[in-house]
Amino acid sequence: MNRLRFLSLKPAGIGGVLVAVTVLAGAEVQAQPSDLGFAPVDLSAAPFEFETAEQNGIRVEVVVDGFGRPFSLAFLPSGDALISERGVGLRLVRDATGTRGETVLVETPVRGVPARGTGRTGGIHEVAVHPDFAQNGLVYYTYNAAGEADAEGEPTSIVTLGRALYRDATLMAPEVLFQGEAVGGASGSRLAFSGDGYLYMTTGAPFGDEAQRNDNVYGKVLRLTEDGTIPDDNPYAGIPGARGEVFTLGHRDQLGLTIHPPSGTVLAVEHGPNGGDEVNRILPGRNYGWPEFSFGRSYEGQRHSERPLGPDTEQPLILWIPSIGPTGMAFYFGDRFPEWNGNLFVGSARHGQIPGTGGLERIVLHDNLEELRRESLLGSLRARIRDVRQGPDGLLYVITDDSSPVLLRISPLSTDTTGN
């Protein structure tokens, strides 16, 4: 048993901040050293135990390993799990919750997954199980399909939403529900069901001005029906030249999306360029600023924009400076962690651009979804967290995206002192 104490770091005082600013002001911008950062912890030594601020400690154990570039985690009602391997395929973990018998990562990938596509971000990204999966067996997924070469002969990709029947580790009768425009490079995407017949989807546009234009689907949150059609009350529905799927615009790179069950509020998490990572409350027709406004800096150090917000842009609900490299995101509502009920969890790839410093952010919000406090978890594992989900057993699960990725289960420490 490995018991790791997770320490909280208090912000430096005013003097410390002034010293840091003075040093940076006189320093030349340097490339990031190749040996910067920390090596991941050997997770074969699991389980680990951590102290936490509002829970009687947690236990972290490896469920399975052996993935390639995991991106998205989705649970089936049975306790099985689907994990997308970004750009590669889809894997099945039988009995991921460990409630039926032996947990195993099925060696053969799920069949029927769309072709990989081209480029670094080609192929499958997100996988999401329909809320009524037990009745309809539907699984939704996003991927970047290969487009035709552009005028210069360079490859293009097309962000795509697909749907299929899932049966016997196979995607059957696949359908293309939605496609964007062909672009030089598309980012990752996420999905979230609203529970009232709508499906939200994120897209990225870290470069160029696509995020500020409504004639394309990139740098947006999209709102579709579960059949992929455009809802009549979408902000740009029926406007000539506009993509009617667009619900909000002005986003950079959004790799987390969730819906607050009590209120139905949609939240998306967005990468800033270098700092300025955000959780945004998604409101119809609103503009979130990118690339005209940002709290972040360029990777060379200078501010991306003179002002972080414009007169017609929404300010973030939650902000991180420096960057945490935010990834998957989920609310927790269950009785296994009563002190965490209603908390928001956001995965982190790394803090402050330092490799090997990822973890899991826990954020306490009040009923109006405004922040009260936050805690960083799992930092001692030095892992890149790629997604976080609540399992059907009421526990939390995360996938890591390192050289040896794993699926981790987080459970509360037992209060039983008898040793049973």
N, C-alpha and C positions, 0 to 999 in steps of 0.2 A: 504494500500500500504506500503510495506517495502522497504526502500531505504537503501542499504548497501554500504558503501564506501569500495572499494577494494584498499588496500594499497600496494605499491611496496616496497620490501625490498632490500636495497643495500648491496652488499657483504662487509664483514668486512675488515678492513685494515690489513696490514701485522702483526701488533702487536697482533690483535685479533686472527689471525690464529695461531701464535706461542704459545699463551696462551693455546688455545684449544689442540694443539699437545702435549704440555708439560703435561697437565692434563691427557690426555688419555694415554700417555706413562707410567705414573706411576700408572694407575688404573688397578684393576683386571677386567677381563671380567665378566660381570654380565648378568644374564638372564633378558629378557625384563619384566618390572613390569606388573602385570596383570591389573592394573588400568591405564596404560599409554594411552594417547590419548584424543580425544574429542568426545563427543556424537554428532550424526547428528542433524542438525537443523530440527525443526518441519516444514516440507514443506507444511502442511495444511494452514500455514500463507501466502503462495504465493498469488499474484505474488511478486517478488523481483525485484529491480532495482539496477544496478551496473554501476559505472563509468568505462570507458575503455580508453586505451591509444590512440587508433586510430579509434574511432567510437563515435558517439554522445550518448554513453551509451546504455545499453541493458536491456531488460525486460525478466525475466525468470518466466515461469508459468508451473504448473503441468497440463499435458494433461490427463493422467490416472494413477491409481495405482492398486495394487492388484496382482503383479507378484510374481513368485518364482524364485530366482536366475537368473535374465535375463543376457544374454550374448551377443546376436547379434540383431541388428535392421536392417530391410530391408523394403523399401517402394515399394508399388505397384503403377503403374501409376495413379490409381484412387485417391490416397491420403490415402488409407488404409495402414496399416503397419503390418508386421510380426515380432514378437519378440520371439526368442528362449529362453526357460528356461533351463539353462544348465543341461543336464542329465535328464530332466523331460519331456519336450514337447515343443510345438509351439503354440503361442497365436496370435489371430487376434485382431487388434485395428481398428474398423471401423471408417472411416473419421478422421484419426489421425491428418490431417492438419487442420481440422475444417472448411473446405470450402463447405461442402455439407449439414450440419445439425448437429445432435447430435453425438458427439464423444463418443464411448463406447468400453470398453474392453469386447469382447465376452466371456461369462462365459465358454462355452464348448471349450476345446482345439481343435486345428486343428487335424483332423483325418488322419490316415495313416502314422504317424511319427514312425520311427523305434524304437524297444524296447530299454529300458534304458541301458542294458548292466550291467557290474559289476564294483564295485569300485567307488571311489570318482569322477573320471572323466568319468565314463561310460555314454553312451547316447549322445543325440544331442548337438552340439555346435553352429556351424555357420549356417546361412541361407542367401542365396544370390539370387536375382532375375535376371534372364537372361536379358541382354540389350534389346532383342527383345521380352520381355514378352507379350507385347500387341498383338503380332502375334502368338507366340508359346506357351504361358502360362507356361513356364518352370521355376521351382524353383530348386536350387541346395542347398545341405546341407551336412555338415560333422558330423560324429558321431564316437564314439569309441564303436565298436561292441564287444560282448563277444567272446573271443577265448577259446580254450580248455585249461584245466589246464596244468601247466608246470610239469617238472619232479618231483618237490617237492610237487605237488598237489595244488599249488597256482593258483588263477585265472589270466587270461591274457586278454588283450584287443587289438583290431585291429583298427587302424585309417582307416576310410572309407569315401568315397565320394559317395553321392547319388544324383539322379535326379528324379523329378516327375512332372507330370502335376498338376497345382494348379487350383482347381475349387470348388466353394461353400464350402470354408473352409475345403477342403480335398486334401491330396496328393494322386493323382491317378496314376496308372501304374508305381510304383516306380522301379528304376533301380539302381543297384550297378555299378558305373563306375570305381571304383578303390579301392584297399585295400592294406594296408601295411602288415608288419609282426606282428605276435602275440608277445606282450611284457608284462612285468610285470605291467606296468602302462604307459598310454599315456597321453600327455598334451592336451591343447586346440589347435584349428586350425582355420585358417581364409581363405577366398576365395576372389579373385579379378579377374574380367574379363578384358582382355586387349583391347577388341574392335576389334581385328583382328583375332578372332577365337581361342584364347588361354585362358586358365584358370590357374591362379597361386594359390597355396595352401601352407600354412605354416604348419609345424609340429615342435614339441618340443622334446628336449632330455636333460633335466637339469642334469641328473645323468648318469654316465658311459661314454663310448667313442663312442657311436653310431653316434654322430654328425660329427665325423672325418672320418667315413667309408662310402663308396659309395655302400655297399652291402645291405643297408637298407634305409628306407625313413624317419627316425626320425632325428630331428635336422637339417631339410632341408627346402628350398623353392623348391617346385615341380612345374613343368610346364607340362600341359596336353593340349590336344585339348578339345573342349567343349563336345566331346563324350567320354572322358576319355582315349583316346589312347596316345601313346608316340610320340611327334613330332620328325621327323627324324633328325633335327638339334640340339636336346638337347645334352649337353656336354658329357653325358655318354651313349647315345643311341647306342646300338649294341655292347657295351663293355662286354665281358664275365664276369659274376659274379657281374656286377653292376646293380643297379636299374636305368633304363633309364629315369624314371620320374624325377630324381634328377637334379635340375637346379643350386643350390648352396648348400654348406654344411658349417658346423661349427657354427650352431646356437643353442642357449640355449632354450629359451621359447618365442615363437613369438605370441603375442596376438593382433597384428594390422597389416593390409596389405592394401595398396592402390596403385593406379596408377595415375601418374600426367598426366592429359588429354592432355595438349599441346605437351608434348614430348614423352608420352608413357612409361616414366621411372617408374619402379616398386620400391616401398619403403616398407620395413617391419620394425616393431618396435619390439625390443627384450629386455626381462628382463635380467639384470645382476644378479649375485647371491646376492649382497648387494651393490647397487650402480653400476655404469657402464652400466646403461640402454642406449640403442642405437636406432637410426633410421639408417637403412642401405640402401644404393643404391644397388639394386639386379642386379648383372652382371653375365652372364653365366659362369659357371665353377669356380667361385671364392670361396675362403675359408675365413670365417669370424671369425675363431680363436677358438671358444669354442670346448672343454674345456681346450685347451692348453694355451690360452691367454685370458685375460679379464681385463677390467678397474676396476672391482668390487672386493669386499672382501667377505670372508666367513661371515656367520652370527655370528661367534665368534669374528670377527674383523680383522683377519690377511688377507693380500693380497691373492687373489686367485692364482695369478701367479707373478713371479718376474718382468716380462715385460708385458705390456698391449697389445702389438702387436708383431707378429712374422714377419720374412722377407717375407713370402708369404701369409700374411693375409691382408684383406681389412680393412682400418680404417673406423670408423663410420662417417656418414654424420652429425649426431647430437648426442650429448652425455649428459647424466645427471649424475652428482655426487653431492649429494647423490641421491639415487633412487627415482623415482616418481611412480613406479609400473605401467608402461605404458600398456594401453589397446587398445581399438579401435582407428582407425585413418582415417582421411578423408581430402581431399582438399576441399576448398570452392571456387566455381566459380559461381557467381550470382550477381544480382544487388540490393538485399535487404541490403547487407552490402558492399557497394562499396569500403570502406577503407580496407576491408579484402579480396578482390578479389585475388585469388591465394595463400592465406595463408594455411598452414598446421595446422590441429587441432589433438591433441593427448589426449585421455582420461588418467586420472591418478587415481589410487586407493589410494595412500597415498604418502606423501613426507617424505624422511629420515627415513622410517620404523616406523613412528608415526601414529597410527590409527586415523581416523577422519580428515585427512588432504588432501584428494583427491581433484581433480578439473579438469580443462580443460586447456591444454597448447596450446597457439597460437604462431606459429612460422612463421616469415616473411622470405621468401627465394627469392633470385634473380633468373634470368632466368636459371642459371646453377645449381639451387637447392642448393646453399650454403647459410648458415644462415646469416641473417643480424641482427635480434633481436627477442626477444620472450617475451611473456606476460602470466602470470598465471591468469586464470579466475575461478570464481565460488568457490574459496577456502572458502569463508565465509559460504557456505552451508554445509561444513564438510561431503561431500558425496563421495562415491566411484563411480567414473564414469567408466562404463563398455564399452560403445560404443558411437560413435558420427557419425552422418550422416547428409548430406544435404537433406532436403525434396524436393518434387516436387514443393513446393511453394517458394523455394529459402531461407527458414529459416533453422536454425540449430536445431537438435534434439539430445538429449543425454538420455541414460538410466542409472540409478543408480543401484548399487548392494549392498544395505544395508539391515537392518532388515525389512525395509518398502520400497521396490524399487518403483521407479516411472519413467515415461516417461516425460521428460521436453522439452519444446519448448523455444528457444532463438530467440527473435525478436528485432529489433532496436527500441529504444525509439522514439516516435513521436516527430517531430519538430513543431507540431501544438500547438500553445500557446493560442488558443481560447477556449480550454476545450472540443472541439468536438472530 
